[in-house]
């Protein structure tokens, strides 16, 4: 399969996943979170309590900023043929995705993003990782660049949440 098809697939799945989260986050925080709060460790509760009144538009700001970052990485990967950047972006997304099913199992409740994680993202990542690792694109430097990209992403993710909280 051509790398461009993997990129288009990623964009579509990324968009669908984020839409699921945007649509469900406000309702989940209002109805499900109060019901499951006692199952959540205190340190995580402190962070979640800061976002317990989050609106869908505030979360959409977070998604927008993450999408800008992802778009820039994809454009650089395509224009420079540095697909290791796209591989790194997939790893960042995959790390996030496994949290949804794990959270749902732990809380015994639906969490925003669960459906697209199970039905789209996990299967996509299994096939993509198999394709990428068995292709000529995968090298030791791919892993190093992916780790660097992850490190760069962390402050962007934190900043996007801070800006999102100030929205509205």
C-alpha positions in Angstrom: 0.0 0.0 0.0 1.2 3.5 -0.8 2.2 5.8 2.1 -0.2 8.5 0.9 -3.1 6.1 1.5 -1.9 5.5 5.0 -1.7 9.3 5.6 -5.2 9.9 4.2 -6.6 7.0 6.3 -4.9 8.6 9.4 -6.4 12.0 8.7 -9.9 10.5 8.3 -9.7 8.4 11.5 -8.0 11.2 13.5 -10.9 13.5 12.5 -13.6 10.9 13.4 -12.0 10.1 16.7 -11.7 13.8 17.7 -15.3 14.4 16.7 -16.5 11.6 18.9 -14.5 13.1 21.8 -15.8 16.7 21.2 -19.4 15.5 20.9 -19.3 13.3 24.1 -16.9 15.1 26.5 -19.3 17.6 28.0 -22.1 15.1 28.5 -19.6 12.5 29.9 -18.2 15.0 32.4 -21.7 16.0 33.5 -23.3 12.6 33.8 -20.7 9.7 33.9 -17.8 11.4 35.7 -19.8 12.1 38.9 -20.9 8.4 39.0 -17.4 7.0 38.6 -15.3 9.6 40.5 -14.8 7.3 43.5 -13.0 4.7 41.3 -10.4 7.3 40.1 -7.2 7.7 42.0 -6.9 11.0 44.0 -4.0 12.4 41.9 -5.9 11.9 38.7 -9.1 13.2 40.3 -7.3 16.5 41.0 -6.5 16.9 37.3 -9.9 15.8 36.1 -11.7 18.1 38.6 -9.9 21.0 36.9 -11.8 20.0 33.7 -15.1 18.8 35.2 -16.9 21.8 33.7 -15.3 21.6 30.3 -17.5 22.4 27.4 -17.4 20.9 24.0 -16.2 24.2 22.5 -13.3 24.3 25.0 -12.3 20.7 24.1 -12.6 21.6 20.5 -9.9 24.3 21.0 -7.6 21.6 22.4 -8.4 19.3 19.4 -7.8 22.3 17.0 -4.4 23.0 18.4 -3.4 19.3 18.3 -4.7 19.1 14.7 -2.6 22.0 13.7 0.5 20.2 15.1 -0.5 17.0 13.3 -1.1 18.9 10.0 2.3 20.5 10.1 4.0 17.2 10.8 2.1 15.5 8.0 2.9 18.3 5.5 6.6 18.2 6.5 6.6 14.4 6.1 5.0 14.5 2.7 7.0 17.4 1.2 10.4 16.1 2.5 9.7 12.3 2.3 10.6 12.1 6.0 7.9 9.5 6.8 9.6 8.8 10.2 7.8 12.0 11.3 4.5 10.4 10.2 5.5 7.2 12.0 6.1 9.3 15.2 2.8 11.0 14.9 1.1 7.6 14.7 2.9 6.5 17.8 1.7 9.6 19.7 -1.8 8.9 18.5 -1.5 5.2 19.4 -0.4 5.9 22.9 -3.4 8.1 23.4 -5.8 5.6 21.9 -4.9 2.7 24.2 -6.0 4.9 27.2 -9.6 4.9 26.1 -10.3 1.1 26.3 -8.2 0.8 29.5 -10.1 3.7 31.1 -13.4 2.2 30.1 -12.5 -1.2 31.5 -11.2 0.3 34.7 -14.2 2.6 35.2 -16.7 0.1 33.8 -18.2 2.9 31.7 -18.0 4.4 28.3 -15.3 7.0 27.9 -15.2 9.6 25.0 -13.2 8.2 22.1 -13.8 4.5 23.0 -15.8 3.5 19.9 -13.5 5.0 17.3 -10.5 3.6 19.3 -11.9 0.1 19.1 -13.4 0.1 15.7 -11.0 2.3 13.7 -7.8 3.4 15.4 -6.5 0.1 16.9 -7.1 -1.9 13.7 -5.5 0.9 11.6 -2.5 1.0 13.9 -2.0 -2.7 13.8 -2.0 -2.7 10.0 0.0 0.5 9.7 2.7 -0.6 12.2 3.0 -4.0 10.3 3.3 -2.1 7.0 5.8 0.4 8.3 8.1 -1.9 10.2 8.3 -4.3 7.3 9.0 -1.5 4.8 12.2 0.2 3.9 11.0 3.3 5.9 11.7 1.8 9.3 15.2 2.4 10.7 16.8 3.0 14.1 16.7 6.7 13.4 12.9 6.4 12.9 12.6 5.5 16.6 14.8 8.3 17.7 12.9 10.9 15.6 9.7 9.5 17.0 10.9 10.0 20.5 12.0 13.5 19.7 8.6 14.3 18.2 6.9 12.9 21.3 9.0 15.2 23.5 8.1 18.2 21.3 4.4 17.2 21.4 4.1 17.1 25.3 4.4 20.9 25.8 2.1 21.6 22.9 -0.5 19.2 24.4 -0.3 20.9 27.8 -0.5 24.4 26.2 -3.5 23.4 24.2 -5.3 22.3 27.4 -4.5 25.5 29.1 -5.7 27.6 26.2 -8.8 25.4 25.9 -9.7 26.1 29.6 -9.7 29.8 29.0 -12.0 29.6 26.0 -15.7 30.6 26.3 
